[in-house]
Amino acid sequence: METFCKNGGFGQVVKCLNLIAGKTTAVKIHKDGESESILWEIEMLKAIRSLDTEKKNIIKFIEDFKCHDCSCLAFEMLDKSLWDLIEKEGMPLSLNEIRPVTQQLMVAFEALKGLGIMHLDVKPDNVMLVNHKDQPFRIKLIDFGLAHPVGVLETGTVMQVLAYRAPEIMLGLPLSEAVDIWGVGCIMAYMYFGDHLFPFRCQYNWMRTLLHLLGQPEEDQLNDAMHTWKYFSRDHGSTTQRWRLKTPGEYEDATGVRAKVLMTFLEFSENLEDAVEGWSEKQDAIEYEDTMAFLSLLKDCLHVDPARRICPGEALKHRFITMIPHSYSKW
């Protein structure tokens, strides 16, 4: 072992030297021995081995082994995470920097969709820069610890950190590969604003932010969802009897959890569109067109209804990625 890289809920990642190959590797050491979750992760990693991970922008899995009763997974060594880059430099990225990262993520998720695999933990920490000095913004997707085949997880299973959690997980609806595209949309927003679009701590505040930025889920979604009762109520005395967001007090009465309603950095924007347009400084016509293309793809990724969310193959043809002007594009 050369150096310690990071801690996680699973255990540790350490930088090691492979004495046979003479290469530096990243070794993920699981603290729970040979648990079911580790075996599942290994199964997902072996399935992904069928891909050309270099072309598909996915971390290369080398091998699994045991050391002192710990389960270890060896991977290629990468540079630093997207979170490290933005948090430590304290600056959002430009659209010309956001574009290649988004494009590479869509390539990765198109490949995973072909295998019928959901990553289920899309966040800036799990997007790694390969070698930022020599290959700026060349990235790879990492950490398949929560990955599952489509259709395996029971409806209502809670996955993902809150700030990057998709509406279908919050509401308790069936999951599909669209859950990862929501994560890509949240990462796009994080790169653009330099801050997380949704809160990390309070589920009620998350739902309140969703309605503020993107609007309320459709009535049929709320009718079908397992967890609608936590966040929404019907006023039975009204003529419409449509769902409405509960007050913080009603949420606490229903769940036993006190809502922590905190102001977000986008609190004074009318919606996501207003936030994106108002964030940029004065732009010329070409820059404005590019911002509108970015906003269009962002909204497609963050569609509240997963059935209407853009798929990765369609996203790769979007004008923000291709840079084909709107007037020449079918988009």
C-alpha positions in Angstrom: 0.0 0.0 0.0 1.3 3.5 -0.9 -1.3 6.0 0.4 -4.8 6.2 1.7 -7.3 7.7 -0.7 -10.7 8.0 1.0 -13.2 6.6 3.5 -16.7 5.6 2.6 -19.7 3.8 4.1 -18.3 0.6 2.7 -14.8 0.9 4.1 -11.7 2.4 2.5 -10.0 3.0 -0.8 -6.2 2.8 -0.8 -3.5 3.5 -3.5 -1.4 0.3 -4.0 1.4 -0.8 -6.2 0.8 -4.0 -8.2 4.3 -5.6 -8.0 3.6 -8.0 -10.9 2.3 -5.5 -13.3 4.3 -2.6 -11.9 1.2 -0.4 -12.0 -0.5 1.7 -9.4 -4.0 0.6 -8.6 -6.9 1.7 -6.4 -8.0 -1.0 -4.0 -11.5 -0.8 -2.4 -11.4 -2.6 0.9 -14.8 -3.6 2.3 -15.1 -3.6 6.1 -18.0 -6.1 6.2 -16.1 -9.1 4.9 -17.9 -11.1 2.3 -21.4 -9.7 2.7 -24.2 -10.1 0.2 -23.8 -6.5 -1.0 -20.1 -7.1 -1.9 -20.9 -10.3 -3.8 -23.6 -8.3 -5.7 -21.1 -5.6 -6.6 -18.6 -8.1 -7.9 -21.4 -9.7 -10.0 -22.2 -6.2 -11.5 -18.5 -5.5 -12.1 -18.0 -8.8 -13.9 -21.1 -8.1 -16.1 -19.6 -4.7 -17.0 -16.3 -6.3 -18.1 -18.1 -7.3 -21.3 -17.9 -3.6 -22.3 -14.9 -1.7 -23.7 -14.6 0.4 -20.5 -12.1 2.8 -22.1 -14.6 3.7 -24.9 -17.6 3.6 -22.6 -16.1 5.8 -19.9 -16.4 3.3 -17.1 -13.7 2.4 -14.6 -11.7 -0.7 -15.4 -12.2 -3.5 -12.8 -9.1 -5.6 -12.5 -9.8 -8.3 -9.9 -11.3 -9.2 -6.6 -9.3 -10.9 -3.8 -9.3 -11.5 0.0 -6.8 -10.0 2.4 -7.0 -10.6 6.2 -10.6 -11.6 5.9 -11.5 -8.4 4.0 -13.0 -8.4 0.5 -10.9 -6.3 -1.8 -11.6 -4.9 -5.3 -8.8 -3.7 -7.5 -9.4 -1.0 -10.1 -7.3 1.2 -12.4 -6.0 4.3 -10.6 -7.7 7.6 -11.6 -7.0 11.2 -10.8 -9.7 13.0 -8.7 -13.5 13.3 -8.6 -15.7 15.9 -10.2 -16.6 16.9 -6.6 -13.0 17.4 -5.7 -12.5 19.6 -8.8 -15.4 21.9 -8.2 -15.4 22.1 -4.4 -11.6 22.7 -4.1 -11.4 25.2 -6.9 -14.7 26.9 -5.8 -15.8 27.6 -9.3 -18.6 26.3 -11.5 -17.7 25.0 -14.9 -18.2 26.7 -18.3 -20.6 25.2 -20.8 -17.6 24.1 -22.9 -16.4 22.1 -19.9 -19.9 20.8 -18.9 -20.5 19.5 -22.5 -17.7 16.8 -22.7 -18.5 15.6 -19.2 -22.2 15.2 -20.0 -21.4 13.5 -23.3 -19.1 11.0 -21.7 -21.7 10.2 -19.0 -24.4 9.6 -21.6 -22.1 7.2 -23.4 -21.5 5.3 -20.2 -25.3 5.1 -19.4 -26.1 4.1 -23.0 -23.7 1.2 -22.5 -25.2 0.3 -19.1 -28.7 0.5 -20.5 -27.7 -2.1 -23.1 -26.8 -4.4 -20.3 -30.0 -3.6 -18.4 -28.0 -2.3 -15.4 -28.9 0.7 -13.2 -26.0 2.4 -11.4 -28.2 4.0 -8.7 -25.5 6.1 -7.1 -24.9 8.9 -9.6 -23.3 11.9 -7.9 -20.2 14.1 -8.4 -18.1 11.9 -6.1 -18.6 9.0 -8.5 -17.5 10.8 -11.6 -13.7 10.6 -11.8 -11.3 12.7 -13.9 -8.8 10.3 -15.5 -5.8 12.6 -15.7 -7.0 16.2 -15.5 -3.6 17.7 -16.3 -2.9 15.7 -19.5 -6.5 14.9 -20.5 -8.7 17.8 -19.3 -12.3 16.7 -18.5 -11.8 13.1 -19.6 -13.9 11.2 -17.1 -15.0 7.7 -16.0 -18.0 6.5 -14.0 -17.0 4.6 -10.8 -18.6 2.8 -7.8 -21.1 0.1 -8.7 -21.7 -0.8 -5.1 -25.5 0.0 -5.4 -25.9 -1.1 -9.0 -28.7 -3.6 -9.9 -30.3 -5.1 -13.0 -33.5 -3.4 -14.0 -36.6 -5.0 -12.5 -34.8 -6.6 -9.5 -35.5 -4.0 -6.8 -38.8 -3.9 -5.1 -40.9 -0.7 -5.6 -40.3 1.6 -2.7 -36.7 0.7 -2.1 -34.7 3.8 -1.1 -31.4 4.4 -2.9 -29.1 7.3 -3.6 -28.0 10.2 -1.5 -31.0 12.6 -1.0 -29.6 15.5 -3.2 -29.3 13.2 -6.2 -32.4 11.0 -5.5 -34.9 10.7 -8.3 -38.6 11.6 -7.8 -39.6 8.0 -8.5 -37.5 6.9 -5.5 -38.9 9.6 -3.3 -42.5 8.8 -4.2 -42.1 5.0 -4.3 -42.7 4.2 -8.0 -41.1 1.5 -10.1 -37.5 2.1 -11.1 -35.8 2.0 -14.5 -32.6 3.2 -16.1 -34.2 6.7 -16.2 -33.2 7.0 -12.5 -29.6 7.4 -13.6 -30.4 10.1 -16.2 -32.0 12.1 -13.4 -28.6 11.9 -11.6 -26.9 13.1 -14.8 -29.2 16.1 -14.8 -28.4 16.9 -11.2 -24.7 16.7 -12.0 -25.2 19.0 -15.0 -26.8 21.5 -12.6 -24.0 21.1 -10.1 -21.4 21.8 -12.7 -23.3 24.9 -13.9 -24.2 26.4 -10.6 -21.3 25.1 -8.5 -23.8 23.9 -5.9 -26.2 21.1 -5.5 -29.7 21.6 -7.0 -31.5 19.7 -4.2 -31.0 19.7 -0.4 -29.1 16.9 1.3 -30.8 16.6 4.6 -34.6 17.1 4.7 -36.9 15.0 2.5 -39.7 17.5 2.8 -37.4 20.3 1.8 -36.4 18.2 -1.2 -40.0 17.8 -2.3 -40.7 21.5 -1.8 -37.6 22.3 -4.0 -38.9 19.9 -6.7 -42.2 21.7 -6.9 -40.5 25.1 -6.9 -38.1 24.4 -9.7 -39.8 21.7 -11.8 -43.5 21.6 -10.8 -45.7 19.1 -9.1 -45.7 15.4 -10.3 -48.8 14.5 -12.4 -51.9 13.3 -10.6 -51.6 9.8 -12.0 -48.0 9.5 -10.6 -49.2 10.7 -7.2 -52.2 8.4 -7.3 -49.9 5.3 -8.0 -47.0 6.2 -5.7 -46.4 4.4 -2.4 -45.1 7.4 -0.5 -47.5 10.2 -1.7 -49.1 10.3 1.8 -45.8 11.6 3.3 -45.7 14.8 1.2 -49.1 15.4 -0.3 -52.7 15.8 0.9 -56.1 16.2 -0.7 -58.5 18.8 0.5 -61.7 16.8 0.5 -63.8 19.9 0.9 -62.6 21.4 -2.3 -64.3 20.8 -5.7 -61.1 19.5 -7.4 -59.7 17.3 -4.7 -56.3 17.5 -6.4 -53.1 16.7 -4.5 -51.3 19.5 -2.8 -48.0 19.7 -0.9 -48.5 19.3 2.8 -47.4 22.1 5.2 -44.3 21.4 7.3 -46.7 20.7 10.3 -48.8 18.3 8.3 -45.6 16.5 7.1 -44.5 16.1 10.7 -47.9 14.9 11.9 -47.8 12.2 9.1 -44.2 11.0 9.4 -43.1 12.0 12.9 -40.2 13.8 11.3 -39.7 17.6 11.7 -39.4 19.4 8.4 -36.3 21.6 8.1 -37.2 24.1 5.6 -34.0 26.0 4.7 -33.5 28.6 2.0 -31.7 27.4 -1.1 -29.4 29.4 -3.3 -32.2 29.3 -6.0 -35.0 30.4 -3.6 -35.6 33.7 -5.5 -35.8 32.1 -8.9 -39.2 31.4 -10.3 -38.3 28.0 -11.6 -35.3 26.1 -13.1 -35.5 28.0 -16.4 -35.4 31.3 -14.6 -32.5 30.1 -12.5 -30.4 29.0 -15.5 -31.1 32.2 -17.5 -30.5 34.5 -14.5 -27.2 32.8 -13.5 -25.2 33.7 -16.6 -23.6 37.1 -17.2 -24.3 39.1 -20.3 -24.0 36.9 -23.3 -23.8 37.3 -27.1 -26.2 35.5 -29.4 -24.1 32.4 -29.7 -23.5 32.1 -26.0 -27.2 32.6 -25.3 -28.1 29.9 -27.9 -25.7 27.5 -26.1 -27.2 28.3 -22.7 -30.7 27.6 -24.1 -29.4 24.3 -25.5 -28.0 23.4 -22.1 -31.3 24.3 -20.4 -33.2 22.2 -22.9 -31.1 19.1 -22.2 -31.1 19.8 -18.5 -35.0 19.9 -18.4 -35.1 16.7 -20.5 -32.9 14.9 -17.9 -34.9 16.3 -15.0 -38.4 15.5 -16.2 -40.4 14.6 -13.2 -42.0 11.7 -15.1 -39.4 9.0 -15.7 -41.3 7.7 -18.7 -40.8 11.1 -20.4 -37.2 11.6 -19.3 -34.7 11.6 -22.1 -32.8 8.4 -22.7 -29.0 8.5 -23.2 -29.1 7.7 -26.9 -31.4 10.6 -27.5 -29.3 12.8 -25.3 -26.2 12.1 -27.4 -28.1 13.6 -30.4 -29.2 16.7 -28.5 -28.0 20.0 -29.9 -26.2 20.8 -26.6 -24.0 17.8 -27.2 -23.7 17.9 -31.0 -23.4 21.8 -31.1 -25.7 21.8 -34.2 -27.6 25.1 -34.1 -31.3 24.8 -33.3 -32.4 26.0 -36.7 -30.5 23.1 -38.3 -31.5 20.5 -35.8 -34.6 18.3 -35.6 -34.5 19.1 -31.8 
